[in-house]
């Protein structure tokens, strides 16, 4: 029987993907991989392997060997870099990789490149300038890493933004509510559905999220304009602000994003759609998005009487508290 491989099982995204696959209640074995042998996702996997970072020269070879050994039928990457490196090498795997084309995942990794790509087609994106080229164009601005994740190392109106190196980008500060929108594009390239949250962050992760519908019409038009020029596939996430000039994205996550476990509880099951289409070769279930709010809390996985060296996967004795 073929299995599903999920990467980055120690992270919030990977854990959500695992929970969503388990909640499908279908006969699926899950192989998890992570850069450490023991992480938060072990208890949800049938087998767990430690692998190098995705940019390590040995990463693709290690993953190829695992896919063969474990008879993998689908790879679901949970991080931006794994989406890019696995997607760029997808012809080496005898199974689908659930991500968009590598040339798209590559520019989505870099906010400056994303701005340049979208600008070619007059698609809104936060105006972005390299520090070495910045000449005081903005009254208010944000300096952030071009490839940064998790809202880390972000500076609002710092003095002398031109003194940052070009691994950063200066973006025009956008006034207005922040929203996060997840879109699922089916195998035929059509929009299967989308869901939007207004959310609050804590340490870069969603702490509170509320489903909203009032931006669906302009977001639908924005998504169609994006897809007219960039063939995203599967699940991707648009982070944007609602400004006086309309909805303006400032970052695209070209993968299943961190609120996947929350989305599934409000009728948008993009992990299930991925498994249905790419693992079972079935049409994805129709979305049925409902109103609601979610808060995230910490839970504990307890392994009585066991050391870290003992912990492997869901065969261990554990309980959730």
C-alpha positions in Angstrom: 0.0 0.0 0.0 1.3 3.4 -0.9 1.9 6.0 1.8 1.9 9.8 2.2 5.1 11.6 3.1 4.8 14.9 5.0 7.8 17.1 5.5 8.5 19.5 8.4 6.4 17.6 10.9 7.8 19.6 13.9 6.3 22.9 12.6 2.8 24.3 13.0 2.1 23.7 9.3 3.2 20.1 9.3 1.3 19.2 12.5 -1.8 20.7 11.0 -1.4 18.6 7.8 -0.9 15.5 9.8 -4.0 16.1 11.9 -6.1 16.8 8.8 -5.0 13.6 7.1 -5.8 11.6 10.2 -9.2 13.2 10.4 -10.1 11.9 7.0 -10.5 8.5 8.6 -9.2 6.7 5.5 -6.7 3.9 5.4 -3.6 6.0 5.0 -0.1 5.4 6.4 1.9 8.6 7.0 5.7 8.9 6.9 7.0 12.1 8.5 10.3 13.7 8.0 12.0 16.5 9.9 15.5 17.9 10.6 15.3 16.4 14.1 14.5 12.8 15.0 11.9 13.7 17.7 9.5 16.6 17.2 5.9 17.5 17.8 4.5 15.5 14.9 6.0 12.1 15.7 2.8 10.9 17.5 0.8 11.3 14.3 3.1 9.4 12.0 3.5 5.7 11.3 7.2 6.2 10.6 9.5 9.1 11.2 12.9 9.9 9.6 15.5 12.6 10.2 16.6 14.4 7.0 19.0 17.2 6.1 17.8 20.8 5.5 16.3 21.2 2.1 19.2 23.3 0.8 21.7 20.6 1.7 23.2 19.0 -1.4 22.3 15.6 0.0 18.6 16.4 0.7 17.1 15.3 -2.7 19.1 12.1 -2.7 17.9 11.2 0.9 14.3 12.0 0.0 14.5 10.0 -3.2 15.7 6.9 -1.3 13.0 7.4 1.3 10.3 7.6 -1.4 11.5 4.3 -2.8 12.0 2.5 0.5 8.6 3.5 2.0 6.6 3.2 -1.3 5.5 6.8 -1.1 2.5 7.8 -3.3 2.4 11.5 -2.5 4.8 14.1 -1.0 3.3 17.1 0.9 5.9 19.7 1.7 5.1 22.0 4.6 7.8 24.6 4.3 8.6 27.2 1.6 12.1 25.9 0.9 11.1 22.3 0.7 8.3 23.2 -1.7 10.9 24.9 -4.0 13.6 22.2 -3.8 11.2 19.2 -4.1 9.3 20.9 -6.9 12.5 21.7 -8.8 13.4 18.0 -8.6 10.0 16.5 -9.0 11.0 14.5 -12.1 13.3 12.4 -9.8 10.3 11.1 -7.7 8.0 8.4 -8.8 5.1 10.2 -7.1 3.4 13.6 -7.2 4.8 16.5 -5.1 2.0 18.7 -3.9 3.3 22.2 -4.8 3.2 24.7 -7.6 5.8 24.9 -10.4 9.3 25.6 -9.1 9.7 28.9 -10.9 6.6 30.2 -9.0 7.7 28.8 -5.6 11.1 30.4 -6.2 9.8 34.0 -6.7 7.3 33.5 -3.9 10.2 32.9 -1.5 11.5 36.4 -2.2 9.2 39.4 -1.6 11.3 41.7 -3.9 11.1 39.2 -6.8 7.4 38.7 -6.1 6.8 42.4 -6.4 8.8 42.5 -9.7 6.9 39.5 -11.1 3.4 40.8 -10.2 4.3 44.3 -11.4 4.8 43.0 -15.0 1.1 42.4 -15.2 -0.2 45.2 -13.0 -1.1 42.8 -10.2 -1.2 44.6 -6.8 1.7 43.9 -4.4 3.3 46.1 -1.7 5.8 48.3 -3.5 9.2 46.9 -2.7 12.7 48.5 -3.1 16.1 47.1 -2.2 17.8 49.2 0.5 20.7 50.0 -1.8 18.2 51.6 -4.2 16.0 53.3 -1.7 15.8 57.1 -2.0 13.2 58.0 0.5 10.2 57.1 -1.7 7.8 56.3 1.2 6.4 58.4 4.0 6.0 55.2 6.0 7.7 51.9 5.3 8.6 48.5 6.7 12.0 46.9 6.4 11.9 43.1 6.4 14.0 40.1 5.2 13.3 39.3 1.5 13.1 35.6 2.4 12.0 36.0 6.0 9.2 33.9 7.5 7.2 34.1 10.7 7.2 37.9 11.0 10.7 38.0 12.4 13.3 40.8 12.0 10.7 43.3 10.8 11.3 47.0 11.4 8.7 49.7 11.1 10.1 53.1 10.0 13.7 52.4 11.2 16.2 55.3 10.7 18.4 55.0 7.6 16.7 52.1 5.9 19.2 52.4 3.1 21.9 51.0 5.5 20.3 47.6 5.6 21.9 45.1 3.2 20.1 43.8 0.1 19.0 40.6 1.9 16.3 42.9 3.1 13.6 44.8 1.3 12.0 48.2 2.0 8.2 47.9 1.5 5.6 50.7 1.5 3.7 50.6 4.8 0.1 49.5 4.1 -2.7 51.0 6.2 -5.7 48.8 6.8 -6.8 45.5 8.3 -4.6 42.5 7.6 -6.2 39.4 6.1 -5.0 36.0 5.0 -6.6 34.2 2.1 -6.1 30.5 1.2 -6.9 29.4 -2.4 -7.1 25.9 -3.7 -6.5 25.4 -7.5 -7.6 22.0 -8.8 -5.8 19.8 -11.3 -7.6 21.5 -14.2 -6.3 24.9 -13.1 -9.6 26.2 -11.8 -10.3 27.8 -8.5 -11.9 25.2 -6.3 -12.5 27.6 -3.5 -11.0 30.0 -1.1 -11.3 31.2 2.5 -10.3 34.4 4.2 -9.5 35.1 7.9 -8.9 38.3 9.8 -6.3 37.2 12.3 -4.0 38.1 15.2 -0.4 36.9 15.4 1.8 35.9 18.3 5.5 35.3 17.6 4.7 35.0 13.9 2.0 32.4 14.2 -1.8 32.8 14.1 -3.2 33.0 17.6 -6.8 34.1 16.7 -8.6 33.8 13.4 -12.1 34.9 12.3 -13.7 33.8 9.0 -14.9 36.8 6.9 -16.8 37.0 3.7 -16.9 40.7 2.8 -13.8 40.7 0.7 -14.7 37.7 -1.4 -15.6 39.6 -4.6 -12.4 41.7 -4.9 -10.3 38.7 -3.8 -11.9 36.5 -6.4 -11.0 39.1 -9.1 -7.4 39.3 -7.7 -7.0 35.6 -7.7 -8.2 35.2 -11.3 -5.8 37.9 -12.4 -2.9 36.1 -10.6 -3.8 32.8 -12.2 -4.1 34.3 -15.6 -0.3 34.8 -15.6 1.0 32.4 -12.9 -0.2 28.7 -12.9 -0.3 28.0 -9.2 -1.5 24.6 -8.3 -3.0 23.1 -5.2 -3.1 25.3 -2.0 -1.5 28.7 -1.7 -1.9 31.6 0.7 -2.1 35.3 0.1 -1.3 37.7 3.0 -2.6 41.2 2.3 -4.0 44.4 3.7 -7.3 46.1 2.9 -6.3 49.6 1.9 -8.1 52.7 0.5 -6.7 51.6 -2.9 -8.1 48.1 -2.5 -6.6 44.7 -1.4 -2.8 44.7 -1.7 -0.8 41.5 -1.0 2.5 41.8 0.7 3.5 38.1 0.8 2.5 34.9 -0.9 3.0 31.5 0.7 3.3 29.0 -2.1 2.3 25.9 -0.1 -0.3 24.7 2.4 -0.2 27.4 5.1 -0.3 27.3 8.9 -4.0 27.8 9.4 -4.8 24.5 7.6 -6.1 22.8 10.7 -8.3 25.8 11.5 -9.6 26.1 7.9 -10.7 22.5 7.9 -13.1 23.2 10.8 -14.8 25.9 8.9 -15.5 23.9 5.7 -12.3 24.5 3.7 -10.3 21.3 3.7 -7.4 22.0 1.4 -5.3 19.2 2.9 -8.1 16.8 2.1 -8.5 18.2 -1.4 -4.8 17.6 -1.9 -5.0 14.0 -0.8 -8.2 13.3 -2.8 -6.7 14.7 -6.0 -3.1 13.6 -5.8 -3.2 10.4 -3.8 -6.6 8.9 -4.5 -7.1 10.5 -7.9 -10.6 11.6 -6.9 -12.3 14.9 -7.4 -12.0 17.2 -4.4 -15.0 17.6 -2.1 -16.8 20.9 -2.5 -15.9 23.6 0.0 -18.7 24.7 2.4 -17.2 27.7 4.2 -19.0 28.7 7.4 -18.7 31.7 9.8 -16.7 31.3 13.0 -13.6 32.1 15.1 -10.7 30.0 16.3 -8.1 30.5 19.0 -4.9 28.5 19.3 -3.7 27.0 22.5 -0.8 24.8 23.5 -1.2 21.0 24.2 1.2 18.5 25.5 2.2 15.1 24.2 3.2 13.0 27.2 5.4 9.8 26.9 5.3 8.2 30.3 8.6 6.5 31.4 10.3 7.1 28.1 13.4 9.1 27.2 13.8 11.2 24.0 15.9 8.4 22.5 12.9 6.0 22.9 10.4 8.1 20.9 9.8 7.0 17.4 6.2 7.4 16.1 2.6 6.6 16.9 3.6 3.1 18.1 5.0 4.7 21.3 2.8 4.9 24.4 1.6 8.5 24.9 -1.3 10.6 25.9 -2.4 14.1 25.1 -2.9 16.7 27.9 
